[in-house]
Amino acid sequence: MGNRKRATTDDRAALTSAVEDIHAALDRTSVDRLQHAARTPDHELWRVIGPPPRDAAGLTAWYGIADRYETWLDHRPQTDERIDRTLGEPSHRILGVRPGMARREWNELAFMLDHTEDIIDAARSQAPQLRGPTIDLETCHWMVDQAVATIAPTALVVERDSVGLGL
C-alpha cells in the first residue's frame, strides 16, 4: 500500500495544485463576475437575492451578499448528504442540506439569503449619504456584517452553536 501511495504522490500534488489555481482564479475574478451579474437580469443572483438596488448603499450591500453566496458556490465544502441527513442537518431552499463540516458558514449565508431585503434596508439606513456604490469586497462585507448585526444582533451567535435558524 505504501508503494501505491508513493506512486500517486505526484498525481495528487498536481491535482491539488490545479484546484488551488482554480480557487485563486475564482477569487481574482469575483469583482468582474459580480459586476456582470448586476448588469444581467437573467443571472442566477437576481433570482437568489433579488435584482440589484439602484442606490449606492443598497448596491454595496447586494454586492456583499452576492459575493458571500458566490464564494460558497466556488468553495463549497465537501459533504456527505447521507450522513448529514442522518444527523438531522437542516435544509435550505437554496443551499440544500447543511454540511456538518461548515455549519457556521451555512447558517450565516442562509440567514443572509432569507433576510436580504432587511439587510439591504439596514445598510441604507447606516449609510444614507453614500454617493456611489463600492465593489471593494472588504467594504461590502463590512457593510453586510454591520447590517446583520443591527437586524439580528444575537441571531447568528445562537446559530453558530447550531441551535437553529428560527428567529
Salt bridges, closest charged atoms under 4 A:
ASP27 OD1 - HIS75 NE2 3.06
GLU44 OE2 - ARG47 NH2 3.30
ASP55 OD1 - ARG124 NE 2.90
ASP67 OD2 - HIS141 NE2 2.69
GLU70 OE1 - ARG33 NH1 3.43
ASP74 OD2 - ARG33 NH2 2.66
GLU81 OE1 - ARG85 NH2 3.01
GLU89 OE1 - ARG98 NE 2.65
GLU89 OE2 - ARG103 NH2 2.42
GLU105 OE2 - ARG104 NH2 3.50
GLU108 OE1 - ARG104 NH1 3.50
GLU108 OE2 - ARG160 NH2 2.76
ASP114 OD1 - HIS92 NE2 2.81
ASP114 OD1 - ARG93 NH2 3.60
ASP121 OD1 - ARG124 NH1 2.91
ASP145 OD1 - ARG68 NH2 2.99
